[in-house]
Amino acid sequence: MTVTVLKVSKNSNPNSIAGAILSSMRENERAEIQSVGAGALNQAVKALAIARGYVAPSGYDLVCSPAFQDINIEGENRTAMKLVVEKREL
Amino acid sequence: MTVTVLKVSKNSNPNSIAGAILSSMRENERAEIQSVGAGALNQAVKALAIARGYVAPSGYDLVCSPAFQDINIEGENRTAMKLVVEKREL
């Protein structure tokens, strides 16, 4: 199953990203977040902290595994951080 | 058991933080990283990605759970991100 990658920028709203994480968890049991730069990663991690609060009443928690990812943006090579988000039963 | 909190700044070296994460995992089976600001969080998450590579040959992976944390730095209230790092068997 293909998971839609959530591309986050430094201007993304953490609450909106958190909602998108939940939506992806419901559909695919996982979420993938891609960010380029410190500001974008900051929003992604904040969103994950918020999303943990959203899912806690349902009896599970979220954990993430970060990895580097080489990507190409408009012909330029950049290193993105990919966060794979998965469920963990409480 | 008290886990020493690894305080990371934007000037911290991700490889050094990765080494400190491994050391904490060996002693306590977990690590806690605290960062204030996007630059510091960026170094912390990079370190975690590097540390995953260090532990993979030992047959386990690392996952993290981020949370907000209110802290006081020199009389000023700040919001830090706390990353709790735990093992996951492969």
Backbone of each chain as ProteinMPNN parsed JSONL, in Angstrom:
{"seq_chain_A": "MTVTVLKVSKNSNPNSIAGAILSSMRENERAEIQSVGAGALNQAVKALAIARGYVAPSGYDLVCSPAFQDINIEGENRTAMKLVVEKREL", "coords_chain_A": {"N_chain_A": [[0.858, -1.189, 0.0], [0.542, 2.189, -0.84], [1.768, 4.924, 0.896], [0.802, 8.209, 1.338], [3.148, 10.757, 1.239], [3.647, 13.17, 3.669], [4.403, 16.363, 3.115], [6.193, 18.746, 4.739], [6.582, 22.154, 5.565], [8.435, 25.009, 6.85], [6.486, 26.817, 7.321], [4.219, 25.412, 7.774], [1.304, 24.563, 9.636], [1.413, 23.173, 12.809], [-0.841, 21.95, 14.054], [-2.481, 21.359, 11.881], [-0.849, 19.595, 10.485], [-0.761, 17.567, 12.358], [-3.391, 16.675, 12.224], [-3.365, 15.64, 9.64], [-1.561, 13.573, 9.986], [-3.005, 11.849, 11.677], [-5.101, 11.18, 9.963], [-3.718, 9.789, 7.981], [-2.767, 7.666, 9.549], [-5.124, 6.349, 10.149], [-5.912, 5.439, 7.644], [-3.71, 3.992, 6.659], [-2.291, 2.87, 8.722], [0.099, 3.956, 9.256], [2.32, 6.813, 8.911], [4.117, 9.061, 6.808], [6.454, 11.568, 7.017], [7.961, 14.283, 5.435], [10.618, 16.549, 5.581], [12.472, 19.517, 4.896], [15.176, 21.165, 6.106], [15.754, 22.942, 9.232], [13.625, 24.445, 10.329], [11.338, 23.368, 9.173], [11.473, 20.709, 10.023], [11.153, 21.103, 12.733], [8.431, 21.902, 12.885], [7.276, 19.524, 12.047], [7.974, 17.714, 14.098], [6.769, 18.913, 16.296], [4.123, 18.619, 15.492], [3.856, 15.879, 15.676], [4.078, 15.486, 18.422], [1.722, 16.718, 19.195], [-0.153, 15.1, 17.873], [0.165, 12.709, 19.255], [-1.219, 13.229, 21.58], [-3.791, 13.36, 20.569], [-4.322, 10.702, 19.845], [-4.009, 9.21, 22.149], [-6.354, 8.786, 23.857], [-7.535, 6.719, 22.447], [-6.137, 4.536, 23.082], [-3.632, 4.041, 22.096], [-0.22, 4.865, 21.196], [2.083, 7.039, 19.456], [5.06, 6.471, 17.653], [8.195, 7.494, 16.254], [10.541, 7.019, 13.584], [13.407, 8.434, 12.514], [15.078, 9.262, 9.44], [17.649, 9.937, 7.013], [17.222, 11.392, 3.776], [17.831, 11.577, 0.402], [16.876, 14.062, -1.753], [15.496, 15.729, -4.644], [15.066, 19.005, -5.374], [13.695, 21.139, -7.55], [15.85, 20.685, -9.379], [17.978, 20.793, -7.661], [20.1, 19.143, -5.365], [19.104, 18.022, -2.24], [19.155, 17.32, 1.288], [16.745, 15.648, 2.945], [14.793, 15.136, 5.94], [13.247, 12.222, 6.84], [10.43, 11.156, 8.516], [9.151, 8.325, 9.815], [6.106, 7.373, 10.974], [4.607, 5.37, 13.401], [2.195, 3.162, 15.001], [1.987, 2.422, 18.492], [0.944, 0.171, 20.856], [-0.613, 1.002, 23.927]], "CA_chain_A": [[0.0, 0.0, 0.0], [1.344, 3.41, -0.902], [1.417, 5.941, 1.874], [1.067, 9.567, 0.871], [4.153, 11.428, 2.052], [3.238, 14.499, 4.106], [5.535, 17.278, 2.967], [6.011, 19.8, 5.721], [7.506, 23.278, 5.447], [8.531, 25.751, 8.106], [5.261, 27.604, 7.489], [3.075, 24.53, 8.019], [0.706, 24.652, 10.959], [1.554, 21.876, 13.471], [-2.144, 21.323, 14.29], [-2.953, 20.809, 10.608], [-0.028, 18.405, 10.196], [-1.207, 16.527, 13.287], [-4.619, 16.132, 11.649], [-2.993, 14.843, 8.464], [-0.926, 12.346, 10.509], [-4.104, 10.979, 12.134], [-5.822, 10.711, 8.8], [-2.876, 8.774, 7.357], [-2.733, 6.506, 10.452], [-6.4, 5.638, 10.008], [-5.979, 4.782, 6.341], [-2.565, 3.123, 6.324], [-1.62, 2.401, 9.938], [1.376, 4.637, 9.38], [2.417, 8.097, 8.22], [5.478, 9.451, 6.469], [6.586, 13.022, 6.95], [9.23, 14.7, 4.839], [10.896, 17.959, 5.843], [13.795, 19.988, 4.495], [15.571, 22.303, 6.925], [15.473, 22.872, 10.663], [12.32, 25.026, 10.636], [10.318, 22.417, 8.74], [11.541, 19.547, 10.921], [10.583, 21.566, 13.995], [6.974, 21.83, 12.769], [6.91, 18.105, 11.943], [8.094, 17.056, 15.408], [5.697, 19.478, 17.132], [2.879, 17.992, 15.041], [3.846, 14.514, 16.198], [3.784, 15.591, 19.856], [0.289, 17.036, 19.286], [-0.899, 13.926, 17.414], [0.201, 11.708, 20.337], [-2.321, 13.568, 22.482], [-5.05, 13.026, 19.89], [-4.581, 9.255, 19.768], [-3.886, 8.574, 23.469], [-7.626, 8.249, 24.356], [-7.884, 5.498, 21.709], [-5.365, 3.423, 23.644], [-2.32, 3.796, 21.505], [0.734, 5.965, 21.162], [2.791, 7.119, 18.175], [6.512, 6.59, 17.731], [8.726, 7.789, 14.93], [11.912, 6.65, 13.245], [13.92, 9.396, 11.553], [16.123, 8.824, 8.512], [18.023, 10.906, 5.985], [16.684, 11.056, 2.461], [18.3, 12.491, -0.65], [15.793, 14.427, -2.661], [15.843, 16.727, -5.645], [14.067, 20.069, -5.439], [13.974, 22.033, -8.674], [17.177, 20.428, -9.932], [19.023, 20.913, -6.653], [20.098, 18.028, -4.433], [18.971, 18.415, -0.842], [18.945, 16.208, 2.204], [15.525, 15.802, 3.735], [14.607, 14.184, 7.03], [11.995, 11.489, 6.709], [9.976, 10.59, 9.782], [8.123, 7.3, 9.66], [5.318, 7.358, 12.211], [3.878, 4.122, 13.572], [1.445, 2.976, 16.244], [2.473, 1.529, 19.547], [-0.148, -0.042, 21.814], [-0.272, 1.45, 25.295]], "C_chain_A": [[0.894, 1.237, 0.0], [0.834, 4.42, 0.122], [1.755, 7.305, 1.279], [2.07, 10.224, 1.804], [3.658, 12.835, 2.392], [4.446, 15.416, 4.033], [5.282, 18.52, 3.812], [7.021, 20.911, 5.471], [7.542, 24.041, 6.758], [7.298, 26.611, 8.364], [4.026, 26.74, 7.737], [2.593, 24.696, 9.457], [0.765, 23.277, 11.642], [0.222, 21.175, 13.729], [-2.688, 20.692, 13.012], [-2.16, 19.551, 10.245], [-0.477, 17.252, 11.088], [-2.475, 15.868, 12.762], [-4.32, 15.227, 10.463], [-2.322, 13.528, 8.894], [-2.022, 11.358, 10.921], [-4.84, 10.361, 10.966], [-5.034, 9.6, 8.102], [-2.802, 7.504, 8.224], [-3.989, 5.656, 10.272], [-6.448, 4.848, 8.709], [-4.919, 3.713, 6.148], [-1.835, 2.541, 7.524], [-0.231, 2.997, 10.093], [1.323, 5.984, 8.653], [3.882, 8.342, 7.9], [5.534, 10.944, 6.3], [7.949, 13.352, 6.37], [9.433, 16.185, 5.105], [12.301, 18.294, 5.372], [14.113, 21.233, 5.322], [15.062, 22.21, 8.344], [14.069, 23.379, 11.002], [11.192, 24.063, 10.294], [10.288, 21.201, 9.667], [10.915, 19.886, 12.267], [9.055, 21.461, 13.967], [6.513, 20.372, 12.739], [6.923, 17.432, 13.312], [7.043, 17.597, 16.384], [4.376, 18.797, 16.8], [2.746, 16.587, 15.615], [3.521, 14.517, 17.691], [2.287, 15.867, 20.056], [-0.551, 15.807, 18.936], [-0.912, 12.819, 18.474], [-0.939, 11.944, 21.323], [-3.67, 13.214, 21.885], [-5.359, 11.53, 19.972], [-4.562, 8.566, 21.127], [-5.224, 8.024, 23.994], [-8.06, 6.974, 23.632], [-7.001, 4.328, 22.12], [-4.091, 3.111, 22.898], [-1.478, 5.06, 21.462], [1.379, 5.977, 19.774], [4.292, 7.196, 18.437], [7.025, 6.901, 16.333], [10.173, 7.361, 14.796], [12.396, 7.637, 12.196], [15.006, 8.791, 10.665], [16.442, 9.957, 7.543], [17.485, 10.444, 4.643], [17.21, 12.079, 1.46], [17.154, 12.793, -1.577], [16.28, 15.512, -3.61], [14.73, 17.758, -5.694], [14.486, 21.059, -6.518], [15.422, 21.919, -9.168], [18.31, 20.494, -8.927], [18.942, 19.722, -5.692], [20.054, 18.53, -2.988], [18.85, 17.172, 0.024], [17.72, 16.508, 3.059], [15.593, 14.866, 4.943], [13.25, 13.543, 6.808], [11.649, 10.923, 8.079], [8.888, 9.571, 9.483], [7.409, 7.155, 10.998], [4.505, 6.063, 12.27], [3.168, 4.071, 14.908], [2.238, 2.163, 17.243], [1.332, 1.402, 20.551], [0.288, 0.391, 23.206], [-0.485, 0.286, 26.276]], "O_chain_A": [[1.871, 1.317, 0.744], [-0.357, 4.721, 0.198], [2.859, 7.521, 0.781], [1.872, 10.249, 3.018], [3.292, 13.599, 1.5], [5.398, 15.264, 4.798], [4.3, 19.238, 3.626], [8.19, 20.639, 5.195], [6.77, 23.753, 7.672], [7.083, 27.079, 9.482], [2.921, 27.259, 7.892], [3.383, 24.94, 10.369], [0.222, 22.309, 11.108], [0.143, 19.95, 13.638], [-3.286, 19.617, 13.053], [-2.723, 18.569, 9.761], [-0.564, 16.107, 10.643], [-2.624, 14.649, 12.842], [-4.943, 14.179, 10.298], [-2.496, 12.497, 8.244], [-1.975, 10.182, 10.561], [-5.162, 9.173, 10.973], [-5.607, 8.594, 7.684], [-2.778, 6.394, 7.692], [-3.933, 4.426, 10.245], [-6.958, 3.728, 8.672], [-5.176, 2.665, 5.556], [-0.866, 1.799, 7.362], [0.53, 2.586, 10.968], [0.401, 6.253, 7.883], [4.773, 7.895, 8.621], [4.762, 11.525, 5.537], [8.962, 12.775, 6.762], [8.528, 16.989, 4.882], [13.206, 17.463, 5.439], [13.401, 22.234, 5.245], [14.091, 21.513, 8.638], [13.396, 22.811, 11.862], [10.213, 23.952, 11.031], [9.218, 20.724, 10.047], [10.231, 19.058, 12.868], [8.453, 20.98, 14.927], [5.49, 20.024, 13.33], [6.011, 16.678, 13.652], [6.495, 16.85, 17.194], [3.606, 18.44, 17.691], [1.654, 16.161, 15.992], [2.781, 13.658, 18.171], [1.664, 15.321, 20.967], [-1.534, 15.505, 19.611], [-1.887, 12.076, 18.581], [-1.544, 11.003, 21.835], [-4.588, 12.814, 22.601], [-6.513, 11.137, 20.147], [-5.053, 7.443, 21.248], [-5.252, 6.914, 24.525], [-8.878, 6.221, 24.161], [-7.114, 3.24, 21.555], [-3.529, 2.027, 23.052], [-1.97, 6.17, 21.666], [1.23, 5.023, 19.009], [4.735, 7.906, 19.34], [6.36, 6.601, 15.342], [10.928, 7.343, 15.768], [11.849, 7.676, 11.093], [15.757, 7.915, 11.095], [15.608, 10.825, 7.287], [17.314, 9.248, 4.407], [17.054, 13.286, 1.644], [16.529, 11.885, -2.125], [17.328, 16.125, -3.405], [13.586, 17.433, -6.014], [15.511, 21.73, -6.399], [16.116, 22.919, -9.347], [19.469, 20.28, -9.279], [17.856, 19.34, -5.258], [20.869, 19.358, -2.579], [18.484, 16.1, -0.459], [17.678, 17.495, 3.794], [16.372, 13.913, 4.952], [12.243, 14.224, 6.614], [12.481, 10.285, 8.723], [7.829, 9.917, 8.958], [8.026, 6.854, 12.02], [3.81, 5.707, 11.319], [3.485, 4.824, 15.828], [3.058, 1.321, 16.875], [0.814, 2.406, 21.039], [1.43, 0.167, 23.607], [-0.259, 0.442, 27.476]]}, "seq_chain_B": "MTVTVLKVSKNSNPNSIAGAILSSMRENERAEIQSVGAGALNQAVKALAIARGYVAPSGYDLVCSPAFQDINIEGENRTAMKLVVEKREL", "coords_chain_B": {"N_chain_B": [[15.312, 4.099, 37.901], [17.458, 6.751, 37.157], [17.634, 8.572, 34.24], [20.138, 10.22, 32.514], [19.558, 13.35, 31.161], [20.082, 14.277, 27.871], [21.266, 17.211, 26.845], [20.829, 19.167, 24.093], [22.229, 21.453, 21.792], [22.042, 23.922, 19.118], [24.572, 23.979, 18.178], [25.633, 21.545, 18.727], [27.344, 18.528, 17.862], [26.06, 16.187, 15.657], [27.101, 13.547, 15.402], [28.455, 13.206, 17.82], [26.339, 13.446, 19.612], [24.91, 11.202, 18.839], [26.643, 9.205, 19.717], [26.428, 9.627, 22.471], [23.755, 8.964, 22.822], [23.819, 6.203, 22.295], [25.43, 5.343, 24.395], [23.793, 5.967, 26.57], [21.652, 4.262, 26.001], [22.829, 1.785, 26.387], [23.34, 1.823, 29.116], [20.868, 2.409, 30.327], [18.796, 1.438, 28.791], [17.319, 3.296, 27.504], [17.047, 6.683, 26.235], [17.057, 10.183, 26.84], [16.435, 13.15, 25.238], [16.859, 16.609, 25.229], [15.851, 19.596, 23.717], [15.994, 23.028, 22.741], [14.474, 25.119, 20.568], [14.498, 25.316, 16.925], [16.937, 24.763, 15.572], [18.416, 23.287, 17.401], [16.759, 21.063, 17.799], [16.862, 19.982, 15.273], [19.53, 19.04, 15.17], [19.333, 17.077, 17.114], [17.496, 15.234, 16.0], [18.832, 14.472, 13.695], [20.993, 13.196, 14.909], [19.712, 11.008, 15.992], [18.939, 9.621, 13.716], [21.465, 8.894, 12.796], [22.335, 7.319, 14.946], [20.592, 5.153, 14.742], [21.694, 3.753, 12.664], [24.042, 2.92, 13.851], [23.158, 1.036, 15.733], [21.772, -0.877, 14.322], [23.261, -3.199, 13.343], [23.345, -4.683, 15.668], [20.929, -5.784, 15.866], [18.707, -4.356, 16.63], [16.418, -1.527, 16.577], [15.898, 2.033, 16.833], [13.37, 4.031, 18.26], [11.521, 7.061, 18.605], [9.68, 9.166, 20.853], [8.2, 12.194, 20.786], [7.682, 15.053, 22.909], [6.247, 17.992, 24.401], [7.848, 20.244, 26.678], [7.908, 22.202, 29.499], [10.334, 24.425, 30.447], [12.782, 26.169, 32.451], [14.993, 28.606, 31.721], [17.58, 30.345, 32.898], [15.794, 32.001, 34.418], [13.838, 32.473, 32.561], [10.877, 31.401, 30.952], [10.672, 28.678, 28.814], [9.771, 26.634, 25.998], [10.641, 23.409, 25.598], [11.577, 20.662, 23.41], [11.152, 17.341, 24.146], [12.693, 14.319, 23.526], [12.058, 11.023, 23.808], [13.918, 8.189, 23.634], [13.752, 4.882, 22.578], [14.348, 1.291, 22.488], [13.63, -0.897, 19.742], [12.964, -4.12, 18.802], [14.297, -5.738, 15.934]], "CA_chain_B": [[16.655, 4.499, 37.487], [17.438, 8.076, 36.554], [18.328, 8.681, 32.959], [20.693, 11.554, 32.304], [18.967, 14.023, 30.003], [21.088, 14.81, 26.952], [20.843, 18.544, 26.406], [21.407, 19.391, 22.776], [22.081, 22.819, 21.268], [22.18, 23.959, 17.656], [25.991, 23.801, 17.861], [26.072, 20.182, 19.056], [27.705, 17.675, 16.729], [25.156, 15.036, 15.613], [27.817, 12.295, 15.663], [28.718, 13.116, 19.257], [25.054, 13.17, 20.284], [24.602, 9.803, 18.534], [27.457, 8.411, 20.647], [25.844, 9.771, 23.811], [22.501, 8.192, 22.816], [24.191, 4.781, 22.426], [25.933, 5.139, 25.743], [22.637, 5.978, 27.461], [20.876, 3.053, 25.714], [23.532, 0.656, 27.005], [23.218, 1.898, 30.575], [19.494, 2.563, 30.839], [17.819, 0.923, 27.819], [16.602, 4.414, 26.911], [17.754, 7.959, 26.27], [16.179, 11.344, 26.784], [17.117, 14.295, 24.634], [16.113, 17.855, 25.386], [16.335, 20.649, 22.815], [15.204, 24.257, 22.708], [14.632, 25.792, 19.281], [14.503, 24.478, 15.721], [18.292, 24.343, 15.24], [18.81, 22.24, 18.352], [15.952, 19.876, 17.51], [17.403, 19.443, 14.033], [20.72, 18.251, 15.507], [18.894, 15.91, 17.882], [16.86, 14.245, 15.122], [19.927, 13.933, 12.86], [21.747, 12.273, 15.761], [18.922, 9.796, 16.136], [19.046, 8.905, 12.443], [22.812, 8.31, 12.781], [22.381, 6.275, 15.984], [19.872, 3.97, 14.226], [22.67, 3.009, 11.868], [25.012, 2.303, 14.768], [22.605, -0.098, 16.482], [21.146, -1.858, 13.426], [23.963, -4.482, 13.314], [23.085, -5.425, 16.909], [19.606, -6.413, 15.767], [17.557, -3.573, 17.074], [16.219, -0.209, 15.989], [15.532, 3.038, 17.823], [12.219, 4.863, 17.936], [11.411, 8.157, 19.566], [8.395, 9.794, 21.134], [8.434, 13.59, 21.149], [6.71, 15.719, 23.777], [6.609, 19.346, 24.824], [8.295, 20.293, 28.067], [8.146, 23.582, 29.965], [11.559, 24.511, 31.236], [13.161, 27.515, 32.853], [16.408, 28.861, 31.444], [17.985, 31.637, 33.463], [14.638, 32.783, 34.843], [12.895, 32.669, 31.464], [10.139, 30.188, 30.622], [10.805, 28.264, 27.417], [9.221, 25.321, 25.698], [11.625, 22.509, 24.992], [11.059, 19.392, 22.911], [11.82, 16.194, 24.773], [12.593, 13.107, 22.715], [12.382, 9.814, 24.553], [14.396, 7.213, 22.656], [13.67, 3.519, 23.088], [14.708, 0.205, 21.566], [12.621, -1.748, 19.141], [13.63, -5.276, 18.202], [14.064, -5.85, 14.485]], "C_chain_B": [[16.559, 5.872, 36.8], [18.252, 8.073, 35.267], [18.854, 10.108, 32.832], [20.085, 12.158, 31.044], [20.089, 14.615, 29.153], [20.591, 16.159, 26.445], [21.591, 18.926, 25.143], [21.2, 20.848, 22.363], [22.276, 22.793, 19.757], [23.635, 23.8, 17.226], [26.515, 22.405, 18.198], [26.364, 19.404, 17.781], [26.819, 16.42, 16.725], [25.855, 13.705, 15.885], [28.106, 12.11, 17.146], [27.437, 12.806, 20.027], [24.681, 11.703, 20.069], [25.375, 8.879, 19.477], [26.885, 8.45, 22.05], [24.526, 9.001, 23.92], [22.815, 6.716, 23.04], [24.628, 4.457, 23.841], [24.774, 5.078, 26.741], [21.769, 4.729, 27.26], [21.497, 1.851, 26.411], [23.301, 0.638, 28.513], [21.786, 1.79, 31.07], [18.415, 1.996, 29.934], [16.975, 2.048, 27.222], [17.459, 5.665, 26.962], [16.717, 9.064, 26.234], [16.969, 12.528, 26.263], [16.243, 15.523, 24.81], [16.704, 18.908, 24.456], [15.421, 21.85, 22.887], [15.494, 24.954, 21.374], [14.816, 24.816, 18.128], [15.897, 23.936, 15.399], [18.756, 23.196, 16.119], [18.054, 20.946, 18.073], [16.467, 19.177, 16.258], [18.624, 18.552, 14.323], [20.329, 16.965, 16.242], [18.326, 14.822, 16.971], [17.888, 13.64, 14.164], [20.709, 12.889, 13.642], [21.026, 10.94, 15.889], [18.986, 8.952, 14.864], [20.412, 8.209, 12.347], [22.889, 7.13, 13.755], [21.656, 5.005, 15.535], [20.81, 3.098, 13.409], [23.684, 2.293, 12.74], [24.456, 1.033, 15.401], [22.03, -1.194, 15.59], [21.89, -3.203, 13.397], [23.749, -5.318, 14.577], [21.667, -5.977, 16.948], [18.476, -5.625, 16.389], [17.543, -2.191, 16.42], [15.872, 0.757, 17.121], [14.288, 3.781, 17.347], [12.152, 5.983, 18.966], [10.001, 8.68, 19.679], [8.66, 11.229, 21.562], [7.319, 14.13, 22.051], [7.194, 17.128, 24.087], [6.995, 19.311, 26.297], [8.547, 21.761, 28.437], [9.398, 23.602, 30.814], [11.868, 25.977, 31.535], [14.655, 27.683, 32.608], [16.735, 30.27, 31.904], [16.79, 32.549, 33.743], [13.581, 33.0, 33.77], [12.191, 31.346, 31.15], [10.254, 29.889, 29.127], [10.11, 26.928, 27.223], [10.28, 24.499, 24.978], [10.89, 21.342, 24.336], [11.871, 18.31, 23.593], [11.615, 14.996, 23.862], [12.994, 11.926, 23.583], [12.72, 8.734, 23.531], [14.369, 5.82, 23.283], [14.045, 2.502, 22.017], [13.473, -0.397, 20.93], [13.357, -2.889, 18.469], [13.321, -5.341, 16.721], [13.503, -7.227, 14.163]], "O_chain_B": [[15.681, 6.104, 35.968], [19.399, 7.627, 35.229], [18.116, 11.075, 33.017], [20.1, 11.536, 29.982], [20.935, 15.358, 29.65], [19.611, 16.231, 25.704], [22.819, 19.0, 25.125], [20.122, 21.408, 22.561], [22.632, 21.762, 19.187], [23.914, 23.522, 16.06], [27.691, 22.11, 17.984], [25.712, 19.6, 16.755], [26.83, 15.663, 17.696], [25.278, 12.826, 16.525], [28.016, 11.0, 17.671], [27.44, 12.012, 20.968], [24.199, 11.037, 20.985], [24.831, 7.893, 19.974], [26.857, 7.434, 22.744], [24.211, 8.45, 24.974], [22.177, 6.052, 23.857], [24.247, 3.434, 24.409], [24.769, 4.244, 27.646], [21.214, 4.196, 28.221], [20.79, 1.003, 26.956], [23.095, -0.419, 29.11], [21.515, 1.166, 32.096], [17.233, 2.064, 30.27], [16.012, 1.778, 26.505], [18.478, 5.702, 27.653], [15.636, 8.903, 25.668], [18.034, 12.863, 26.781], [15.037, 15.481, 24.569], [17.921, 19.09, 24.413], [14.212, 21.71, 23.072], [16.633, 25.329, 21.098], [15.225, 23.669, 18.309], [16.032, 22.78, 14.998], [19.403, 22.258, 15.653], [18.636, 19.861, 18.105], [16.506, 17.949, 16.187], [18.737, 17.45, 13.786], [20.916, 15.906, 16.021], [18.627, 13.64, 17.139], [17.831, 12.449, 13.855], [21.049, 11.831, 13.114], [21.651, 9.88, 15.892], [19.077, 7.726, 14.926], [20.504, 7.076, 11.876], [23.438, 6.077, 13.428], [22.057, 3.902, 15.905], [20.737, 1.87, 13.452], [24.133, 1.194, 12.414], [25.187, 0.061, 15.589], [21.822, -2.318, 16.047], [21.244, -4.251, 13.423], [23.951, -6.532, 14.555], [21.252, -6.569, 17.945], [17.403, -6.17, 16.646], [18.517, -1.758, 15.804], [15.587, 0.331, 18.24], [14.172, 4.119, 16.169], [12.674, 5.851, 20.073], [9.226, 8.641, 18.723], [9.282, 11.457, 22.599], [6.166, 13.709, 21.957], [8.39, 17.417, 24.041], [6.53, 18.463, 27.059], [9.305, 22.461, 27.766], [9.499, 22.868, 31.797], [11.288, 26.889, 30.946], [15.477, 26.993, 33.211], [16.228, 31.254, 31.365], [16.781, 33.716, 33.355], [12.552, 33.629, 34.022], [12.831, 30.297, 31.09], [9.968, 30.743, 28.287], [9.89, 26.185, 28.18], [10.745, 24.856, 23.895], [9.734, 21.064, 24.657], [13.101, 18.349, 23.618], [10.487, 14.693, 23.472], [14.135, 11.839, 24.037], [11.905, 8.407, 22.668], [14.895, 5.608, 24.375], [14.06, 2.798, 20.823], [12.396, -0.401, 21.525], [14.263, -2.666, 17.666], [12.206, -5.032, 16.301], [13.236, -7.528, 13.0]]}, "name": "protein", "num_of_chains": 2, "seq": "MTVTVLKVSKNSNPNSIAGAILSSMRENERAEIQSVGAGALNQAVKALAIARGYVAPSGYDLVCSPAFQDINIEGENRTAMKLVVEKRELMTVTVLKVSKNSNPNSIAGAILSSMRENERAEIQSVGAGALNQAVKALAIARGYVAPSGYDLVCSPAFQDINIEGENRTAMKLVVEKREL"}
